[in-house]
Amino acid sequence: MSVVLACDLGGTSFRAALIDETGTTRAQAMILGPTAIDRMGWSEIDATAWWRILVEAAGQLAQAEPDLFGQTEAIAICGVTRTQVFLGRDGRQLRPAMTWKDTRSEAAAGRLRERLGDHPEAQRINAFHPLARLAWLREEEACFRALACVLEPKDYLNARLTGRQAGDPVSMARLLASREVVGGVDPFAAIGLAAGILPPMLEPCDPVGPVQPGLPAPLDRLAGLPVFCSSSDTWVAVAGLGALRPGYAYNISGTTEVLGAVGLEPVEAEGLLTVDWRGLWQIGGPSQNGADTVSWLLSLLARDAQDRGSTGQRIDALLAGRRHPQPLLFLPYLQGERVPYWNPALRGAILGLGRQHGATDLAYAVLEGVAFLNRIVLERAEAALGSAVGEIRFGGGAAANPVWSQIKADICGRPVVVGASGEPGLLGAAIVAWTGLGRFASLAQAQEALVRPARRFTPEPSRRAAYEALYALYRRSEAALAPLSADLATLSRSAGALPGIHAAPLIASKD
């Protein structure tokens, strides 16, 4: 039996699987971490830890299924994006990677926007933009002078496997747009970057190269096999949901959430990202919340050492309780927000608390708050496309929860379809690999053959009026509390003035 090694580098875990050409997972491994070092807008991670986890995950698969591992035909890795790996001329990291949560370049982003003037990319520059992070690096750290290449996390792993640096135009769309000289304005030159800082671009189904010999076991057994370029975890998971086709929306819920829609025409909408791949236009983008927001709630509610069930079991237990007639509102901006606001200063809030509210009310409020944000993004995407989507393909860890799936259907007013594969990122990576190997003529054909829907949640008409009223209050709350969020964020920068607040030192990782 032939298989491919599919890998998904997420925000908090690394997953790997051996998947055959029917889309069936024959063996799977999951490893937590590595943990980012987070402090007051800083978020860094040692890229070499991702490599060690890849080797470990491959080892688990080889140990569990030695014969099957020997039948591997190719490798494809998707990975978390909005995270930059900075390499020197020797291919080694110069400093820890800056993760998707890092907002320290906010001030540098403002200065860069002014310098870029009317350049088309200028208004997209914010604290999460890769060019703003490079501008910050130039201002703050001497290692900028030794910078030779910027890679996405999955491209770093591909380079360790093959010895070749490459990227794809989906993952690196913002840096590619920043490289364009428009009206005499050169964003790269504005911060002293050479165009060669970007690696060569390949299509997701193109091979980066063969696995090089001499790698740690068991990767040494895969020497000579093709490693396909693949793309971001979002783009690949959309394929794994079967939604990389016109008329579909997608919602991928992992540590954070991504929601978007797919059409055939180039469109734009305020606060949303537009990505083009061979005439398929995706409009939407990533948030800063998702399963991590649920984990935050559970950590607050943990009462004793017995509260140790899985995240799914613990949230199910909360949702099984009795809900108070007066709902709560939750604004999920615990780490600022990317799409659609791109504002690192936004803060979360729970509104309407009464003495009789309990843990069940908080749990529903958190799930509904994330779904309200989904609806905002979906409404903007559909307005840009000029038509409503037929359904939302829902995947990731949260898709295993039928209550949350139904809440999303009810609030967004669209059917929500959950696939048979619980790991759309892994299935999508396998789709990339099998298409690259020539088993399928196109990604569309591979999606049609390998993606199998399992459950469909249709909006419940009896809940429509209540959710419409609650959604209107949610939007009013956002507008009212955004200025307070900014003021509180300002206070956090002078946190030493408050009793009991101190900052821990940031510990840099070593290669």
Secondary structure, 3 states (H helix, E strand, C coil): CCEEEEEEECCCEEEEEEEECCCCEEEEEEEECCCCEEECCEEEECHHHHHHHHHHHHHHHHHHCHHHHCCEEEEEEEECCCCEEEECCCCCECCCEECCCCCCCHHHHHHHHHHHCCCCCHHHCCCCCHHHHHHHHHHHCHHHHHCCEEECHHHHHHHHHHCCCCECCCCCHHHHHHHCCECCECHHHHCCCCHHHCCCECCCCCEEEECCCCCCCCHHHHCCCEEECCCEHHHHHHHHCCCCCCCEEEEEECCCEEEEEEECCCCCCCCCEEEEECCEEEEEEECCCCHHHHHHHHHHHCCCCCCCCCHHHHHHHHHCCCCCCCCCEEECCCCCECCCCCECCCCCEEECCCCCCCHHHHHHHHHHHHHHHHHHHHHHHHHHHCCCCCEEEEEEHHHHCHHHHHHHHHHHCCCEEEECCCCHHHHHHHHHHHHHCCCCCCHHHHHHHHCCEEEEECCCHHHHHHHHHHHHHHHHHHHHHHHHHHHHHHHHCCHHHCCCCCCCCCCCCCC
